[in-house]
Amino acid sequence: MKEPTTPEEVLAMHKLLRSDPRRYLESVNEWLDANPRSSHAYYDRHLAWMHLGEPRRALEDLNKAIELNPDAAGFLSRGEVLRHLGEYNRALDDFARGEALDKEQWRADAIGLLLQADCHARLGDDATALDCCERLPDDFWTPGVGGAPSGDKQAIAGKLRVLAAEARASTR
């Protein structure tokens, strides 16, 4: 299967990722065989690894994608994988790098801010977590992403306080 070039082809590949991640992985491996310098293919393959429960392999592919093309999406995704692995300080480093590349877009997309807030809270730093939460758009709402707090800004802030307090209590 060739690398997608149209929105319809991208949608078809994402449907394949959800329904058959192993077949998706085989397709992406073909793209990489054809073009081993494709940052997009490494990025796409990380998605398959995450669906298959292989976050360390996903991390390797994101490292390569960022080496080839250091963009905000790569740093956000690598930060997400590091957060998933409980490596919150490293995740925050990547989130900061992604945000530095395009502060306006980072705030508009908002998910990076939510994940930053979650990492700070899990490290026991409620003040910085709440600062990130405050920067979310006023109409922000989430069902919760990857275990991050759900709700509107006010509900998220309350949950961040609880996470931070639990993190501090567990280090005593």
Secondary structure as UniProt FT lines:
FT   HELIX           7..19
FT   HELIX           21..34
FT   TURN            36..37
FT   HELIX           39..51
FT   TURN            52..53
FT   HELIX           55..68
FT   HELIX           72..84
FT   TURN            85..86
FT   HELIX           88..101
FT   HELIX           103..109
FT   HELIX           111..122
FT   TURN            123..124
FT   HELIX           126..134
FT   TURN            138..139
FT   STRAND          141..142
FT   TURN            146..147
FT   STRAND          151..152
FT   HELIX           153..170
//
